[in-house]
Amino acid sequence: MHAELRRLGRRVNRKRVARVMRERDIRGVTRRKRHSLTWPDKKAKPAPDLMGSDFHAGQPGTKLVGGIT
């Protein structure tokens, strides 16, 4: 709030802004830290490469490839 007021050209003291916010029960919004929902299994073997990493198709519609990253 203080930085925004300063950016707009208003000269106010940081402590005054904090006091007025406290008096009027105004609080800043803080973002929560994101937590991963899944953990990779360290012992799991990778999926087999069924395409052989060959993505060239002789004609359209013969190889369909998708991926998730």
ZIQUI-V195171 format. One record per pair of residues at least 6 apart in sequence whose ideal C-beta (glycine too) atoms are under 8 Angstrom apart, sorted by the first residue. I is the first residue (numbers start at 1). J is the second residue. Records with the same first field share a line. If there is no record, write none. Layout:
BEGIN
I: J ; J
END
This chain:
BEGIN
1: 17 ; 21 ; 26 ; 28
2: 12 ; 14 ; 17 ; 18
5: 12 ; 17
6: 12
20: 26
21: 27
51: 63 ; 65
55: 63 ; 65
56: 63
57: 63
END
